[in-house]
Amino acid sequence: MGEPRWKIHFGDDSFKNAMKYIREKKFADLQDSLLDEYYEKIKRVEYSAVALALIIVSATIVDVIQG
């Protein structure tokens, strides 16, 4: 049968809904270690993205002030 594949199409909310479900940790009562891993990975990526954005904004501000 092959491996399952993500079917992401514009206008299809299934991926967005799945991400929201995981982000809000609504799966906690399932005690699913795989979902726990996904949750931790998503959180790390989100925190990294925020940190990178702050670094970029800070560097831009410093550059403008010095410029």
Z-matrix of the N, CA and C atoms (Angstrom, degrees):
N
C 1 1.446
C 2 1.528 1 111.77
N 3 1.298 2 117.81 1 -23.27
C 4 1.458 3 119.75 2 -179.48
C 5 1.521 4 111.78 3 88.80
N 6 1.318 5 114.79 4 178.95
C 7 1.454 6 120.44 5 -179.80
C 8 1.522 7 110.36 6 -89.64
N 9 1.334 8 116.10 7 149.75
C 10 1.473 9 118.06 8 176.28
C 11 1.520 10 110.39 9 -65.23
N 12 1.304 11 116.97 10 148.71
C 13 1.462 12 121.64 11 -178.76
C 14 1.516 13 109.01 12 -127.26
N 15 1.325 14 114.70 13 146.84
C 16 1.463 15 119.70 14 175.22
C 17 1.513 16 108.02 15 -71.69
N 18 1.288 17 116.55 16 130.40
C 19 1.456 18 121.19 17 175.02
C 20 1.519 19 106.69 18 -112.23
N 21 1.317 20 115.15 19 93.09
C 22 1.457 21 120.36 20 -178.04
C 23 1.525 22 108.32 21 -107.38
N 24 1.313 23 115.80 22 119.26
C 25 1.448 24 122.06 23 178.35
C 26 1.523 25 108.53 24 -127.22
N 27 1.320 26 115.75 25 147.35
C 28 1.459 27 118.82 26 175.87
C 29 1.528 28 108.61 27 -59.79
N 30 1.308 29 115.80 28 133.17
C 31 1.447 30 120.56 29 -178.80
C 32 1.519 31 113.36 30 90.63
N 33 1.339 32 117.10 31 -10.92
C 34 1.462 33 121.01 32 177.67
C 35 1.520 34 108.34 33 -91.08
N 36 1.319 35 116.40 34 119.75
C 37 1.457 36 121.06 35 -175.43
C 38 1.520 37 113.84 36 -90.29
N 39 1.323 38 119.04 37 2.50
C 40 1.461 39 120.06 38 -174.28
C 41 1.531 40 112.00 39 -63.34
N 42 1.333 41 118.08 40 -42.32
C 43 1.467 42 120.21 41 179.30
C 44 1.526 43 110.02 42 -67.03
N 45 1.331 44 116.10 43 -44.96
C 46 1.467 45 120.43 44 179.18
C 47 1.523 46 110.25 45 -60.43
N 48 1.315 47 117.09 46 -42.73
C 49 1.461 48 121.22 47 179.61
C 50 1.525 49 111.67 48 -65.41
N 51 1.320 50 116.44 49 -39.33
C 52 1.469 51 120.01 50 178.20
C 53 1.526 52 110.25 51 -64.90
N 54 1.328 53 117.12 52 -43.98
C 55 1.464 54 120.69 53 178.94
C 56 1.528 55 110.54 54 -63.24
N 57 1.304 56 117.63 55 -40.42
C 58 1.463 57 121.45 56 178.89
C 59 1.529 58 109.65 57 -64.15
N 60 1.305 59 116.79 58 -42.29
C 61 1.463 60 122.33 59 178.93
C 62 1.526 61 110.54 60 -59.64
N 63 1.331 62 115.54 61 -45.04
C 64 1.467 63 120.05 62 -179.65
C 65 1.523 64 110.28 63 -70.53
N 66 1.343 65 117.96 64 -46.23
C 67 1.468 66 121.87 65 -178.79
C 68 1.523 67 112.81 66 -58.19
N 69 1.315 68 116.60 67 -38.12
C 70 1.463 69 121.23 68 -178.49
C 71 1.532 70 111.97 69 -84.32
N 72 1.314 71 115.83 70 1.47
C 73 1.468 72 124.24 71 177.85
C 74 1.531 73 111.63 72 52.62
N 75 1.324 74 115.61 73 41.58
C 76 1.466 75 121.06 74 178.82
C 77 1.530 76 111.61 75 -73.52
N 78 1.312 77 116.37 76 -7.50
C 79 1.449 78 121.84 77 -177.62
C 80 1.531 79 112.87 78 -91.18
N 81 1.319 80 117.87 79 -0.04
C 82 1.466 81 122.18 80 -171.91
C 83 1.529 82 112.61 81 -52.75
N 84 1.319 83 117.43 82 -37.87
C 85 1.460 84 119.88 83 -177.89
C 86 1.530 85 113.08 84 -73.06
N 87 1.333 86 117.48 85 -11.26
C 88 1.464 87 120.93 86 178.76
C 89 1.524 88 112.51 87 -78.98
N 90 1.328 89 116.76 88 -20.90
C 91 1.465 90 122.92 89 -176.33
C 92 1.526 91 110.94 90 52.23
N 93 1.323 92 115.46 91 49.91
C 94 1.463 93 123.00 92 -179.11
C 95 1.523 94 108.55 93 -100.50
N 96 1.323 95 117.02 94 112.46
C 97 1.467 96 120.78 95 -176.18
C 98 1.530 97 111.94 96 -65.76
N 99 1.327 98 117.94 97 -31.28
C 100 1.464 99 120.45 98 179.19
C 101 1.528 100 110.55 99 -66.77
N 102 1.322 101 116.82 100 -43.12
C 103 1.466 102 119.74 101 177.25
C 104 1.524 103 110.88 102 -66.21
N 105 1.328 104 117.00 103 -35.34
C 106 1.468 105 120.03 104 175.32
C 107 1.521 106 110.64 105 -60.95
N 108 1.332 107 117.11 106 -42.44
C 109 1.476 108 121.33 107 177.52
C 110 1.521 109 110.72 108 -61.95
N 111 1.330 110 116.71 109 -46.57
C 112 1.466 111 120.19 110 179.02
C 113 1.521 112 110.65 111 -60.12
N 114 1.321 113 116.24 112 -42.41
C 115 1.465 114 120.94 113 179.27
C 116 1.524 115 110.06 114 -58.78
N 117 1.326 116 117.18 115 -48.15
C 118 1.467 117 121.11 116 -178.89
C 119 1.530 118 111.22 117 -63.42
N 120 1.316 119 117.47 118 -40.78
C 121 1.465 120 120.96 119 179.30
C 122 1.523 121 110.98 120 -65.77
N 123 1.316 122 116.81 121 -43.09
C 124 1.463 123 120.74 122 179.44
C 125 1.523 124 109.89 123 -62.51
N 126 1.318 125 116.92 124 -43.36
C 127 1.467 126 120.48 125 179.54
C 128 1.524 127 110.90 126 -63.14
N 129 1.336 128 117.60 127 -42.71
C 130 1.477 129 120.33 128 178.28
C 131 1.521 130 111.08 129 -61.21
N 132 1.322 131 116.77 130 -43.01
C 133 1.460 132 120.51 131 179.58
C 134 1.530 133 110.26 132 -64.50
N 135 1.328 134 116.88 133 -43.54
C 136 1.469 135 119.90 134 179.45
C 137 1.525 136 111.39 135 -62.78
N 138 1.340 137 117.30 136 -44.83
C 139 1.469 138 120.29 137 178.98
C 140 1.523 139 110.91 138 -64.15
N 141 1.325 140 116.82 139 -39.58
C 142 1.467 141 120.73 140 178.31
C 143 1.522 142 110.89 141 -63.91
N 144 1.321 143 116.76 142 -40.61
C 145 1.462 144 120.72 143 179.91
C 146 1.525 145 110.86 144 -64.86
N 147 1.327 146 116.71 145 -41.78
C 148 1.474 147 120.42 146 178.20
C 149 1.518 148 110.01 147 -64.98
N 150 1.329 149 117.70 148 -44.02
C 151 1.465 150 121.28 149 179.31
C 152 1.528 151 110.71 150 -61.75
N 153 1.324 152 117.10 151 -43.98
C 154 1.455 153 120.62 152 179.00
C 155 1.529 154 111.15 153 -63.24
N 156 1.316 155 116.88 154 -41.16
C 157 1.468 156 120.26 155 178.00
C 158 1.524 157 110.62 156 -62.13
N 159 1.324 158 117.42 157 -41.97
C 160 1.460 159 120.78 158 178.07
C 161 1.526 160 111.67 159 -63.55
N 162 1.320 161 116.55 160 -40.03
C 163 1.466 162 120.33 161 177.78
C 164 1.519 163 110.40 162 -63.60
N 165 1.314 164 117.25 163 -44.78
C 166 1.472 165 121.28 164 -179.63
C 167 1.520 166 110.80 165 -63.39
N 168 1.325 167 117.15 166 -45.42
C 169 1.469 168 120.59 167 179.42
C 170 1.524 169 110.19 168 -63.72
N 171 1.327 170 117.17 169 -43.07
C 172 1.466 171 120.65 170 178.93
C 173 1.522 172 111.62 171 -62.76
N 174 1.327 173 116.86 172 -43.84
C 175 1.459 174 120.40 173 179.08
C 176 1.533 175 110.58 174 -63.67
N 177 1.304 176 116.93 175 -38.64
C 178 1.474 177 120.94 176 178.05
C 179 1.520 178 110.66 177 -64.81
N 180 1.308 179 117.78 178 -43.78
C 181 1.457 180 121.90 179 179.06
C 182 1.526 181 110.16 180 -62.48
N 183 1.322 182 116.74 181 -46.09
C 184 1.481 183 120.26 182 178.41
C 185 1.515 184 109.73 183 -60.65
N 186 1.314 185 118.16 184 -43.15
C 187 1.465 186 122.05 185 -179.82
C 188 1.519 187 110.89 186 -62.65
N 189 1.319 188 117.74 187 -41.33
C 190 1.467 189 121.76 188 -179.75
C 191 1.524 190 109.82 189 -67.55
N 192 1.318 191 116.97 190 -42.63
C 193 1.465 192 120.25 191 -179.33
C 194 1.521 193 111.05 192 -65.38
N 195 1.314 194 118.01 193 -40.11
C 196 1.458 195 121.84 194 -179.05
C 197 1.527 196 111.71 195 -77.53
N 198 1.306 197 116.37 196 -24.02
C 199 1.462 198 121.76 197 -173.38
C 200 1.454 199 112.87 198 -75.15
